[in-house]
Every structure is written in structure tokens, then in C-alpha cells.
Amino acid sequence: MLSEQSIEHVVLERGEVANTWKTERWDSLRLLTPNWLTRLPGLAYDGENPDGFMTVAELIEFLERYADHGGALVRTQTTVTSLSRLPRNGYLVETDAGSWEATAVIVASGAFNQARVPAVSASLPPSLEQVTPLDYKRPDQLRRGRVLVVGASATGIQIADELLRSGREVTVAVGEHVRMPRTYRGRDVMWWLDRIGRLDERYDEVDDLVRARHVPSPQLAGTPERADLDLNTLTSRGAALVGRFGAINGSTASFSGSLRNVCNLADLKLKRLLDTIDQWAGVDDGPRPEPTRVDDRPRVLIDLVAEGFETVLWATGFRADYSWLKVPVCDRKGEIRHDGGVVPQAPGLYRIGLNFLRRRKSSFIHGAEDDAREIVAHVADHLATAQQP
Ligand SMILES: Cc1cc2nc3c(=O)[nH]c(=O)nc-3n(C[C@H](O)[C@H](O)[C@H](O)COP(=O)(O)OP(=O)(O)OC[C@H]3O[C@@H](n4cnc5c(N)ncnc54)[C@H](O)[C@@H]3O)c2cc1C
């Protein structure tokens, strides 16, 4: 898009094209978005299985094709080590392969650079192995004992499912989550979300943007069988459910007693979504999924060591790494302050690729196109102004 506007630019990448998919994902991962939705500006899926879900290898091939097709100048193996302001206008970009001066910089360094692991992890007994989704590759990499998976959003339930299928005993600590069926009324749920306009909701139209930007990823997996993957699936495979991980005392972990409440809330929100779809489609209420099966009194204390747990897998989210960003634009939580990707405190500095950056779909691969178009228009205006005498 920068090329379309004849804006001279360079893309700096610390690894190779599709680096995160080559180095930070587990082996069996498939996209949870269907192939027909996996598109980037000027390149859409053109294979024989539009309703399927790409493997990581297929996505890497798609992204490499895109990099060739787009014609952007990508400098790989170039790590940005510092981004600072120049004394007058513009920015100094320092890397391990030289420096650049730029009138505008678009930070597209990803939203998932580091695992967000709660502070309580530091107090776990050293005998327990702790793993994050960025290190996890496959079940046989973990010790043989029981596994506690903390987090029940897309990553947590997908990895828990894989561990259960590999014969592990798995307990899942469940906090707030978003339950979703893979298909509804014969269509993929992403098709419905697209059709009812949910994915296109704009950041300047939602009531509570901070909240919208922190909504967990949906409990979905892309499998050839197009199967649902929710807490009922996991318990039917033998998983035990507990509430949110709270604290650790010695080797005894305590969990919130609100498991039933968070599951009821997720069931309620799912019902509301399906009601909205039915209203949009102008049909009577369709079949509703079985409520989440939960013990009325789930366990709130588990002595992890005594009960044979050997691994804790923190599927508690991700955060961006801005350790190289020397322009003071981050808030106390270390998140960049921006207005739809435009950083007001630093003219010429932009961000792309964050949850709900400009639209609900911003966190998905296909969400980049509309966001990028608007950001690039802003960049073009900025350059025109900056170049005025
Ligand atoms: C487990 C998981 C599953 C997902 N599943 C789906 C899905 O099914 N469908 C979907 O649409 N989306 C999915 N996503 C979201 C998807 O990953 C993002 O939409 C997409 O990757 C955003 O692209 P990006 O280029 O902004 O960020 P990234 O893909 O994270 O790329 C950022 C790039 O910046 C580079 N970089 C970082 N720091 C530096 C530096 N200092 N110097 C130079 N280079 C640097 C990195 O090496 C990386 O290549 C998933 C994400 C995760 C974590």
C-alpha cells in the first residue's frame, strides 16, 4: 500500500518473512479462521479448500508468496534495537545492520512477542516445569506427569485438547472466556460474524474500547472435521476444570470458586450471539449448544506436587515487546498509547497489528488490509505536511 502511494519505504524484519509462524508456534497449529477469510491486500486464498483451515506450513507459504507478490523491500535478519526521535523531525532507527532516518515509522512488530505470565509463576515450586505457548511445540516435549493448563481461550483449549489426545491427564484453570461453535446453521461461525458486521465494528463506535481490546480470543480450532472445541469437549476427553489460578502456597495452588459463574456468563454471551445471528437472518431461534457442564463445587485447592503435576502451561495471553522503543509513548502497563494506530504524542509514529486497533477484525490476518489502508493514508498526509518548507 505504501508502494501504491509511491512512498519510499523499507520493511525491517529480525528473522525471515513469516518469522513468528516459523519460530513461535506449535507444530499442530492450524488457523482458526477459514481459508476464504485468510487474505492480504491483493492476495486471497485461491486453493481448492476455501472452507478448510491452513496449517502453519501452508500459512508460511502464503505469506512468502505475499512478500514476493507485494514487491516490498524486506530487509530480513535486521533487528531494530532502538527507535528514538531525531532532534527536529522524524526518527532514528538503529538496528544490528545499520541505521536509518525516517520521517514516519510504522511499528508492525506483532502483539504476541512475549507470553503474559502472572507474577505468581515466580512462586511455583522449582520441581514444576513451566512452559508458555511460545516454547510449546508438541506433547512429547513435556514431562510425563499431569499438566495444569492455565487459560481457556483459543491457545489454552487447543493445547489442552492436544495433550488429552496424547494421553496426558490435564486440568484446565478457567477464567473469563468466549465460547463459540465452529458452525451454526450449516455455516462457519466466522462467516456469520463477517455477515452480521461484527468483525467490521470500528474502534470509534464501541462503548468500551479498553474492554473490547482485551476480550479473550474465542474458543475455536480449525480442524478438518470442523468440530467444536469447548470446555464440554475437554471434559468429555477427561479434563478436570477448576477456576482461575489465584495463588500458590508451598506447592498448593488455589483457584477461584467462580468457575460456574464464568461458564454461565460465557454460555449467556454465546446465546446472545446466536440470537443476534437468528435476528439478522430473520429466522426463529435455532438449536442452542448444551450449557457448559461444571461441578457446582469445583476444587479450589490442589497440591500440585503431591498430586503428580509436573508441568504448568501458561496460556494466559501475550504482550508486545517495546523494549527497543525509546520514544516515551507507552502507558504504565507498557502498552502503546494510540488512537486507531496513530500515536498522538509522536507525529509520524504509527502502530498496526494490535487487538481492535481500528476494527474488531484487527487481530486477524485479514484485518490488516482495512487498517493498513487508513494508516497509510494518514502517513501520506503526515509526509506531505512534514515536507512543507
Ligand atoms: C497462537 C496464535 C494463533 C493465531 N491464529 C490466528 C488465526 O487463526 N487467524 C488469524 O487471522 N490470526 C491468528 N493469529 C493472529 C495473527 O498472528 C496476527 O493477526 C498476525 O500475525 C499479525 O501480523 P503482524 O505482522 O502484525 O505480527 P507478527 O506476525 O507477530 O509479525 C511481527 C514481525 O515483527 C518482527 N519483529 C518483532 N520485533 C522486531 C524488531 N525489534 N526488529 C525487527 N523485527 C521485529 C517479528 O520477527 C515478526 O516477524 C494468531 C496468533 C497467535 C499468537
The ligand as an ORCA input file, in Angstrom:
! r2SCAN-3c Opt
* xyz 0 1
  C      -1.199    -18.729     18.629
  C      -1.787    -17.760     17.658
  C      -2.750    -18.198     16.757
  C      -3.307    -17.294     15.859
  N      -4.264    -17.744     14.989
  C      -4.784    -16.897     14.098
  C      -5.760    -17.338     13.162
  O      -6.187    -18.499     13.189
  N      -6.240    -16.450     12.238
  C      -5.810    -15.143     12.199
  O      -6.278    -14.404     11.337
  N      -4.914    -14.692     13.089
  C      -4.401    -15.538     14.023
  N      -3.480    -15.075     14.930
  C      -3.172    -13.641     14.899
  C      -2.086    -13.389     13.878
  O      -0.896    -13.949     14.353
  C      -1.906    -11.903     13.670
  O      -3.066    -11.384     13.115
  C      -0.774    -11.607     12.694
  O       0.343    -12.380     12.980
  C      -0.410    -10.161     12.797
  O       0.680     -9.930     11.918
  P       1.800     -8.897     12.276
  O       2.683     -8.851     11.080
  O       1.190     -7.641     12.772
  O       2.555     -9.538     13.537
  P       3.524    -10.790     13.608
  O       3.016    -11.911     12.761
  O       3.738    -11.054     15.053
  O       4.868    -10.266     12.946
  C       5.678     -9.296     13.583
  C       7.070     -9.400     12.994
  O       7.897     -8.401     13.554
  C       9.183     -8.957     13.777
  N       9.832     -8.177     14.831
  C       9.464     -8.045     16.118
  N      10.302     -7.241     16.782
  C      11.235     -6.836     15.891
  C      12.380     -5.988     15.974
  N      12.732     -5.388     17.119
  N      13.119     -5.800     14.846
  C      12.754     -6.379     13.679
  N      11.690     -7.195     13.558
  C      10.937     -7.423     14.648
  C       8.921    -10.397     14.166
  O      10.044    -11.218     13.922
  C       7.736    -10.751     13.284
  O       8.109    -11.366     12.090
  C      -2.908    -15.944     15.861
  C      -1.927    -15.516     16.774
  C      -1.383    -16.405     17.660
  C      -0.349    -15.923     18.641
*
